[in-house]
Amino acid sequence: MLRPVVPSITSLSAGVGVFNAIPATVDLGGSVRVMHNDDVAMVRERIHTVATHVAAAHGASVDVDFQEMYPAAFTDSTENDFAVSVFGHAFGEETLRPLEVSFMGSEDSGYVLSEIPGTFMFYGSGNEEIPEEEREWNHSPFATFDDEVLGDQAASLALVAFERLAAHAAK
């Protein structure tokens, strides 16, 4: 079964300070995001195979250092439904956009969610003056944020915590 995998080359360094010669070494760095943690081994093997064959085709060698950093963040459907209910009641259901039950790895919350049922949610902070389809994502150097939402964001997270504690105390 095919599942989403997103490899990204995010850094390249070759012959720092050398402008008139072909460098002897090149360092590539990046990340891989998966929706299912059991895909990591397959991705590691494929990256190693492709890198080895590309290097060999050019008479070079390669050293692949693949480090697992963060697991995928899996949302617990019960906790997600609870948070959505609290947010919807407080801010209006029209403000919510449901997400998939898992989110691609590279989030440290994946460690927490692998041990404790919870949810992973995004809270919009995009600049309303920019049409939504033109807004940049968090990791873009061109992203702009509307700090006016921070009060509502803090209040909503506190509200979910208070409601969760109240529900637990009522048991």
C-alpha positions, 0 to 999 in steps of 0.5 A: 500500500502506498502511503505519503512520504516526504523527503526534503533536501534542506541543506547543501554544503560543498567546498566552502570557500572554494570558488575555482575548483571542484570540491572533494566532498559534498554534504547534503542534509534534510528530513523525511516525514512519514504518516506511519512510523513503520515506513521509516525502515523502508525509507531509510533503505531506499535513501541508502540504495538510491544514494549509493547507486547515484554515487557509484554511477559517478565514480564516487562514494557516499556515507549515509547517516540516517537518524530517526529524530521524531515519530509521527504524531498520532491523534487519539480520536476521543481526545481530538473529538473532546478538544474539537467540542470544547473549541467549537463551543467556545469559538464556533464550529465554523472556525474549525477545520478537522485534520487527519488522525495522524500528522507527518513526523518531525514534531516532538509532540509525537513522543508525547502522543505515543505515550499519552492519548492526546491530539495535535491541532493547528491554531490559525495565526495567519495575517487576515490581510493576506488571502488564505491561498497566498499565505505561507506556512510556518516554516517559510521565511515569508510567513507572517503572523497575526499576534492578535490571536495569541490571547484566544489561543492561550485561552482555548488551550487553557479551556481544553485543559480545564474541561479535561480536568473537570471531566476527569474529576467528575469520574 
